[in-house]
């Protein structure tokens, strides 16, 4: 059974940065999703199990970066130039297939709140 442990959310001001971390119990393609109140869940970024291929949603491209640590089972989401519209619960997810096909993401972390004040 895959287990995911997330950390790194919080309350920041617009323009600030945050880094989210997610450690998995094994090696998988991974992704970050977010869900704001009243909105559908959005696929933010994905990374291959080796870390050589990534996907970023247009809404976060050039501001957010997904990466893997030296310990390949840890994935980060570096979020820069945060905006109030980035406010959401952010979820780490493990894929049983690709890093960009959202139905492959079957295992979810508990979520971490990111709040960006204007």
VEXLO-935539 format. One line per 3 residues: number of its first residue (from 1); their letters; for each residue x, y, z of N, C-alpha, C, O. Coordinates in nm, 3 decimals, decimal comma, padded with zeros to 5 digits, always signed. Layout:
BEGIN
NUM> A> X:Y:Z:X:Y:Z:X:Y:Z:X:Y:Z ~ ...
***
This chain:
BEGIN
1> XXX> +00,084:-00,119:+00,000:+00,000:+00,000:+00,000:+00,088:+00,125:+00,000:+00,177:+00,141:+00,084 ~ +00,062:+00,213:-00,097:+00,138:+00,336:-00,107:+00,098:+00,430:+00,005:-00,021:+00,446:+00,034 ~ +00,194:+00,491:+00,068:+00,166:+00,593:+00,170:+00,237:+00,721:+00,132:+00,352:+00,720:+00,086
4> XXX> +00,168:+00,833:+00,152:+00,221:+00,964:+00,117:+00,214:+01,054:+00,238:+00,115:+01,054:+00,311 ~ +00,319:+01,131:+00,259:+00,323:+01,226:+00,370:+00,362:+01,362:+00,315:+00,469:+01,380:+00,258 ~ +00,270:+01,458:+00,332:+00,290:+01,593:+00,280:+00,326:+01,689:+00,391:+00,295:+01,667:+00,508
7> XXX> +00,393:+01,796:+00,352:+00,420:+01,905:+00,445:+00,449:+02,032:+00,367:+00,476:+02,028:+00,247 ~ +00,444:+02,146:+00,436:+00,491:+02,269:+00,377:+00,388:+02,377:+00,349:+00,425:+02,486:+00,305 ~ +00,262:+02,351:+00,372:+00,162:+02,455:+00,347:+00,169:+02,566:+00,451:+00,246:+02,558:+00,547
10> XXX> +00,088:+02,668:+00,431:+00,083:+02,777:+00,527:+00,017:+02,900:+00,471:-00,040:+02,899:+00,362 ~ +00,027:+03,008:+00,548:-00,029:+03,138:+00,510:+00,085:+03,230:+00,470:+00,178:+03,252:+00,548 ~ +00,078:+03,284:+00,350:+00,181:+03,375:+00,301:+00,116:+03,495:+00,235:-00,006:+03,499:+00,214
13> XXX> +00,199:+03,593:+00,204:+00,152:+03,713:+00,134:+00,172:+03,695:-00,017:+00,257:+03,617:-00,061 ~ +00,093:+03,765:-00,093:+00,110:+03,762:-00,239:+00,253:+03,799:-00,275:+00,310:+03,893:-00,220 ~ +00,310:+03,723:-00,368:+00,448:+03,745:-00,408:+00,549:+03,659:-00,334:+00,664:+03,649:-00,376
16> XXX> +00,507:+03,597:-00,224:+00,596:+03,511:-00,147:+00,614:+03,375:-00,214:+00,553:+03,345:-00,317 ~ +00,699:+03,295:-00,151:+00,726:+03,160:-00,200:+00,697:+03,058:-00,090:+00,703:+03,089:+00,029 ~ +00,666:+02,938:-00,133:+00,648:+02,824:-00,043:+00,700:+02,701:-00,115:+00,699:+02,693:-00,237
19> XXX> +00,745:+02,604:-00,036:+00,781:+02,475:-00,095:+00,704:+02,365:-00,024:+00,711:+02,351:+00,098 ~ +00,633:+02,287:-00,102:+00,562:+02,172:-00,050:+00,648:+02,047:-00,071:+00,720:+02,036:-00,170 ~ +00,639:+01,956:+00,024:+00,713:+01,830:+00,014:+00,617:+01,713:+00,026:+00,513:+01,722:+00,092
22> XXX> +00,652:+01,604:-00,039:+00,572:+01,482:-00,031:+00,668:+01,364:-00,037:+00,744:+01,349:-00,132 ~ +00,663:+01,281:+00,065:+00,746:+01,161:+00,068:+00,657:+01,039:+00,052:+00,560:+01,021:+00,125 ~ +00,693:+00,956:-00,044:+00,617:+00,835:-00,072:+00,690:+00,713:-00,013:+00,810:+00,716:+00,012
25> XXX> +00,613:+00,608:+00,006:+00,669:+00,486:+00,064:+00,743:+00,403:-00,042:+00,805:+00,302:-00,009 ~ +00,736:+00,447:-00,169:+00,806:+00,380:-00,276:+00,836:+00,478:-00,387:+00,826:+00,599:-00,369 ~ +00,873:+00,425:-00,503:+00,910:+00,509:-00,616:+00,801:+00,503:-00,723:+00,773:+00,397:-00,779
28> XXX> +00,739:+00,619:-00,749:+00,626:+00,626:-00,843:+00,634:+00,756:-00,920:+00,701:+00,851:-00,879 ~ +00,566:+00,761:-01,032:+00,537:+00,892:-01,091:+00,446:+00,965:-00,992:+00,358:+00,905:-00,931 ~ +00,469:+01,095:-00,977:+00,398:+01,169:-00,874:+00,339:+01,297:-00,931:+00,378:+01,344:-01,038
31> XXX> +00,245:+01,351:-00,859:+00,185:+01,476:-00,904:+00,134:+01,559:-00,788:+00,119:+01,510:-00,676 ~ +00,108:+01,684:-00,818:+00,043:+01,774:-00,723:-00,086:+01,823:-00,785:-00,091:+01,862:-00,902 ~ -00,190:+01,820:-00,705:-00,321:+01,872:-00,743:-00,360:+01,978:-00,641:-00,303:+01,985:-00,532
34> XXX> -00,459:+02,059:-00,677:-00,511:+02,153:-00,580:-00,661:+02,168:-00,598:-00,715:+02,147:-00,707 ~ -00,726:+02,203:-00,489:-00,870:+02,226:-00,495:-00,904:+02,345:-00,408:-00,880:+02,345:-00,288 ~ -00,960:+02,446:-00,471:-01,007:+02,565:-00,400:-01,155:+02,546:-00,367:-01,224:+02,470:-00,434
37> XXX> -01,204:+02,616:-00,265:-01,346:+02,604:-00,228:-01,438:+02,634:-00,345:-01,425:+02,737:-00,412 ~ -01,530:+02,543:-00,370:-01,627:+02,563:-00,476:-01,576:+02,537:-00,615:-01,648:+02,560:-00,713 ~ -01,453:+02,489:-00,626:-01,395:+02,464:-00,758:-01,357:+02,317:-00,772:-01,342:+02,245:-00,673
40> XXX> -01,340:+02,275:-00,897:-01,298:+02,138:-00,922:-01,149:+02,123:-00,893:-01,073:+02,220:-00,895 ~ -01,111:+02,000:-00,867:-00,970:+01,972:-00,845:-00,891:+01,998:-00,973:-00,935:+01,961:-01,082 ~ -00,777:+02,060:-00,960:-00,693:+02,098:-01,073:-00,560:+02,025:-01,065:-00,497:+02,020:-00,959
43> XXX> -00,516:+01,969:-01,176:-00,386:+01,906:-01,185:-00,283:+02,015:-01,205:-00,287:+02,088:-01,304 ~ -00,192:+02,029:-01,111:-00,097:+02,139:-01,112:+00,034:+02,098:-01,179:+00,085:+02,170:-01,265 ~ +00,089:+01,983:-01,140:+00,219:+01,943:-01,192:+00,238:+01,792:-01,174:+00,181:+01,732:-01,083
46> XXX> +00,318:+01,733:-01,261:+00,349:+01,592:-01,251:+00,495:+01,568:-01,284:+00,557:+01,647:-01,356 ~ +00,551:+01,458:-01,232:+00,691:+01,426:-01,256:+00,705:+01,275:-01,271:+00,643:+01,198:-01,197 ~ +00,788:+01,233:-01,365:+00,812:+01,091:-01,387:+00,884:+01,030:-01,268:+00,941:+01,101:-01,185
49> XXX> +00,882:+00,898:-01,260:+00,941:+00,834:-01,142:+01,090:+00,861:-01,133:+01,146:+00,865:-01,023 ~ +01,156:+00,879:-01,250:+01,299:+00,906:-01,247:+01,328:+01,055:-01,229:+01,439:+01,093:-01,189 ~ +01,229:+01,138:-01,258:+01,247:+01,281:-01,241:+01,296:+01,353:-01,365:+01,329:+01,471:-01,359
52> XXX> +01,299:+01,283:-01,478:+01,354:+01,346:-01,599:+01,247:+01,412:-01,686:+01,279:+01,482:-01,782 ~ +01,121:+01,389:-01,653:+01,012:+01,449:-01,730:+00,910:+01,511:-01,636:+00,874:+01,454:-01,533 ~ +00,866:+01,630:-01,673:+00,769:+01,700:-01,589:+00,658:+01,760:-01,673:+00,669:+01,779:-01,794
55> XXX> +00,549:+01,790:-01,603:+00,436:+01,860:-01,662:+00,397:+01,969:-01,563:+00,394:+01,947:-01,442 ~ +00,366:+02,089:-01,616:+00,313:+02,197:-01,534:+00,192:+02,257:-01,604:+00,194:+02,280:-01,725 ~ +00,087:+02,280:-01,527:-00,031:+02,344:-01,583:+00,002:+02,486:-01,628:+00,091:+02,551:-01,573
58> XXX> -00,070:+02,532:-01,728:-00,046:+02,667:-01,780:-00,063:+02,773:-01,671:+00,006:+02,875:-01,671 ~ -00,154:+02,748:-01,580:-00,185:+02,847:-01,476:-00,068:+02,868:-01,380:-00,064:+02,969:-01,309 ~ +00,026:+02,774:-01,376:+00,138:+02,786:-01,280:+00,274:+02,783:-01,348:+00,377:+02,801:-01,283
61> XXX> +00,274:+02,762:-01,479:+00,402:+02,751:-01,549:+00,482:+02,879:-01,526:+00,426:+02,988:-01,527 ~ +00,612:+02,866:-01,507:+00,705:+02,976:-01,483:+00,701:+03,027:-01,339:+00,784:+03,109:-01,300 ~ +00,603:+02,978:-01,260:+00,600:+03,017:-01,119:+00,622:+02,897:-01,027:+00,687:+02,909:-00,923
64> XXX> +00,569:+02,781:-01,066:+00,581:+02,661:-00,985:+00,675:+02,563:-01,055:+00,681:+02,556:-01,177 ~ +00,749:+02,487:-00,974:+00,838:+02,385:-01,028:+00,827:+02,258:-00,946:+00,843:+02,261:-00,824 ~ +00,801:+02,148:-01,014:+00,800:+02,018:-00,947:+00,937:+01,954:-00,966:+00,998:+01,966:-01,072
67> XXX> +00,985:+01,887:-00,862:+01,117:+01,824:-00,871:+01,123:+01,708:-00,773:+01,038:+01,691:-00,687 ~ +01,227:+01,629:-00,790:+01,254:+01,520:-00,696:+01,381:+01,552:-00,619:+01,473:+01,615:-00,671 ~ +01,384:+01,507:-00,495:+01,503:+01,520:-00,415:+01,605:+01,413:-00,449:+01,579:+01,326:-00,533
70> XXX> +01,720:+01,419:-00,383:+01,823:+01,316:-00,402:+01,769:+01,179:-00,363:+01,799:+01,078:-00,426 ~ +01,688:+01,177:-00,258:+01,611:+01,057:-00,226:+01,490:+01,060:-00,317:+01,397:+01,137:-00,293 ~ +01,489:+00,978:-00,419:+01,391:+00,990:-00,527:+01,247:+00,975:-00,482:+01,156:+01,007:-00,557
73> XXX> +01,225:+00,927:-00,360:+01,086:+00,910:-00,317:+01,027:+01,037:-00,257:+00,914:+01,036:-00,210 ~ +01,103:+01,147:-00,258:+01,051:+01,275:-00,212:+01,034:+01,368:-00,332:+01,125:+01,383:-00,414 ~ +00,918:+01,429:-00,339:+00,885:+01,521:-00,447:+00,853:+01,657:-00,387:+00,789:+01,667:-00,282
76> XXX> +00,897:+01,762:-00,455:+00,876:+01,897:-00,407:+00,792:+01,975:-00,508:+00,792:+01,946:-00,628 ~ +00,721:+02,073:-00,458:+00,656:+02,172:-00,542:+00,702:+02,308:-00,492:+00,655:+02,357:-00,389 ~ +00,793:+02,369:-00,566:+00,840:+02,502:-00,533:+00,745:+02,603:-00,595:+00,725:+02,604:-00,717
79> XXX> +00,686:+02,686:-00,512:+00,586:+02,781:-00,559:+00,638:+02,922:-00,535:+00,656:+02,963:-00,421 ~ +00,661:+02,994:-00,643:+00,711:+03,131:-00,635:+00,604:+03,228:-00,685:+00,509:+03,189:-00,752 ~ +00,622:+03,354:-00,651:+00,530:+03,460:-00,696:+00,385:+03,420:-00,673:+00,301:+03,430:-00,763
82> XXX> +00,357:+03,376:-00,552:+00,222:+03,327:-00,522:+00,119:+03,438:-00,533:+00,145:+03,554:-00,503 ~ +00,000:+03,397:-00,579:-00,111:+03,488:-00,598:-00,228:+03,443:-00,511:-00,236:+03,325:-00,476 ~ -00,318:+03,532:-00,477:-00,436:+03,491:-00,398:-00,514:+03,378:-00,465:-00,571:+03,294:-00,396
85> XXX> -00,516:+03,375:-00,597:-00,589:+03,268:-00,666:-00,520:+03,131:-00,656:-00,576:+03,031:-00,700 ~ -00,400:+03,127:-00,600:-00,334:+02,999:-00,573:-00,382:+02,937:-00,443:-00,346:+02,824:-00,410 ~ -00,463:+03,010:-00,368:-00,516:+02,958:-00,242:-00,599:+02,833:-00,267:-00,693:+02,834:-00,346
88> XXX> -00,563:+02,725:-00,198:-00,630:+02,597:-00,218:-00,572:+02,496:-00,120:-00,471:+02,522:-00,054 ~ -00,637:+02,380:-00,112:-00,574:+02,264:-00,049:-00,495:+02,193:-00,157:-00,547:+02,160:-00,264 ~ -00,370:+02,168:-00,129:-00,281:+02,103:-00,224:-00,262:+01,957:-00,184:-00,234:+01,926:-00,068
91> XXX> -00,278:+01,869:-00,282:-00,269:+01,726:-00,258:-00,155:+01,666:-00,340:-00,141:+01,695:-00,459 ~ -00,078:+01,586:-00,276:+00,021:+01,504:-00,343:-00,048:+01,374:-00,386:-00,137:+01,325:-00,317 ~ -00,007:+01,320:-00,499:-00,067:+01,196:-00,546:+00,037:+01,109:-00,614:+00,131:+01,159:-00,676
94> XXX> +00,018:+00,979:-00,600:+00,106:+00,881:-00,665:+00,033:+00,816:-00,780:-00,085:+00,783:-00,770 ~ +00,105:+00,797:-00,889:+00,046:+00,739:-01,009:+00,083:+00,592:-01,022:+00,193:+00,551:-00,985 ~ -00,010:+00,515:-01,075:+00,024:+00,376:-01,110:+00,053:+00,364:-01,258:+00,051:+00,254:-01,314
97> XXX> +00,080:+00,478:-01,322:+00,113:+00,478:-01,464:+00,194:+00,600:-01,499:+00,309:+00,614:-01,456 ~ +00,135:+00,690:-01,576:+00,210:+00,805:-01,626:+00,212:+00,920:-01,525:+00,142:+00,918:-01,424 ~ +00,294:+01,020:-01,557:+00,304:+01,138:-01,470:+00,213:+01,250:-01,517:+00,210:+01,357:-01,455
100> XXX> +00,138:+01,229:-01,626:+00,056:+01,338:-01,680:-00,089:+01,297:-01,706:-00,173:+01,383:-01,733 ~ -00,120:+01,166:-01,698:-00,255:+01,119:-01,724:-00,329:+01,110:-01,591:-00,304:+01,020:-01,511 ~ -00,419:+01,205:-01,566:-00,473:+01,219:-01,431:-00,547:+01,096:-01,378:-00,542:+01,072:-01,257
103> XXX> -00,614:+01,017:-01,461:-00,679:+00,897:-01,403:-00,581:+00,797:-01,343:-00,621:+00,710:-01,266 ~ -00,452:+00,807:-01,379:-00,353:+00,715:-01,324:-00,319:+00,746:-01,178:-00,262:+00,662:-01,108 ~ -00,354:+00,865:-01,134:-00,322:+00,904:-00,996:-00,429:+00,846:-00,904:-00,542:+00,894:-00,899
106> XXX> -00,391:+00,743:-00,831:-00,488:+00,666:-00,753:-00,469:+00,678:-00,603:-00,560:+00,645:-00,527 ~ -00,354:+00,724:-00,559:-00,327:+00,734:-00,416:-00,300:+00,879:-00,381:-00,225:+00,948:-00,450 ~ -00,364:+00,924:-00,273:-00,363:+01,066:-00,238:-00,310:+01,090:-00,098:-00,331:+01,010:-00,007
109> XXX> -00,241:+01,204:-00,083:-00,202:+01,248:+00,048:-00,319:+01,313:+00,119:-00,429:+01,323:+00,065 ~ -00,294:+01,357:+00,241:-00,402:+01,414:+00,322:-00,435:+01,557:+00,285:-00,539:+01,609:+00,325 ~ -00,348:+01,621:+00,210:-00,370:+01,759:+00,169:-00,307:+01,857:+00,266:-00,299:+01,832:+00,386
112> XXX> -00,263:+01,968:+00,212:-00,205:+02,074:+00,294:-00,258:+02,208:+00,243:-00,261:+02,233:+00,123 ~ -00,300:+02,292:+00,336:-00,364:+02,419:+00,300:-00,257:+02,523:+00,265:-00,161:+02,542:+00,338 ~ -00,277:+02,588:+00,152:-00,196:+02,703:+00,112:-00,291:+02,821:+00,101:-00,387:+02,818:+00,024
115> XXX> -00,263:+02,926:+00,176:-00,345:+03,047:+00,173:-00,255:+03,164:+00,138:-00,154:+03,189:+00,204 ~ -00,293:+03,237:+00,033:-00,215:+03,352:-00,011:-00,299:+03,476:+00,011:-00,405:+03,493:-00,050 ~ -00,252:+03,562:+00,098:-00,324:+03,685:+00,129:-00,280:+03,796:+00,033:-00,165:+03,805:-00,008
118> X> -00,377:+03,880:-00,001:-00,346:+03,988:-00,095:-00,293:+04,110:-00,023:-00,261:+04,211:-00,086
***
